[in-house]
């Protein structure tokens, strides 16, 4: 892992140094601040940010609408959306490809990275997603339960990680997502489109490709059913 200074981060992203520092302060890009005030960005976190901002154009959707898009693609009813918002959401699905959909729903949650001593125990209270739930998709990827990938059911990510003895680290392979769902959800695994969207946010090229392919297949089935 190579750390980038705020100046190097700015050059890489094509933004001002001030904007680079803002990204670090807001934790949109994971980094750390030294005692002398210097910011250092984790290179893996920079790569993940680049993936999340390069998959499409236009502004991201608010969390409720973004979840609605993924519910709709999963064949579920986004009952929390008004009729007008639902119509706009369906227009978005019809007019966008998988990469654009992955981009506009990307800000509905935030992923936090950890190292877990025992992945099975650390995953027990989460709603599985990503590689830990890939069996819900028609893909060649093999489900991997050796790593944590899931949404908290309630409370904060920090509290959950603390009670499950998970150590926060920018390079950790165990990921917990903030739960911003506008409804309660009690299933063990997130709906298929959520799993696919979370895979599409990965910096692993095979995971990202599988996620985008699954999203596009769901979109095509949705279009065929209209």
Secondary structure as UniProt FT lines:
FT   STRAND          3..5
FT   HELIX           6..13
FT   HELIX           17..25
FT   TURN            26..27
FT   STRAND          31..33
FT   TURN            35..36
FT   STRAND          39..42
FT   HELIX           43..53
FT   HELIX           63..73
FT   TURN            74..75
FT   TURN            79..80
FT   HELIX           83..95
FT   HELIX           98..104
FT   HELIX           106..108
FT   STRAND          111..116
FT   HELIX           119..123
FT   TURN            124..125
FT   STRAND          127..128
FT   HELIX           130..136
FT   TURN            145..146
FT   STRAND          149..151
FT   HELIX           157..163
FT   TURN            164..165
FT   STRAND          166..168
FT   TURN            170..171
FT   STRAND          174..177
FT   HELIX           192..200
FT   HELIX           205..224
//
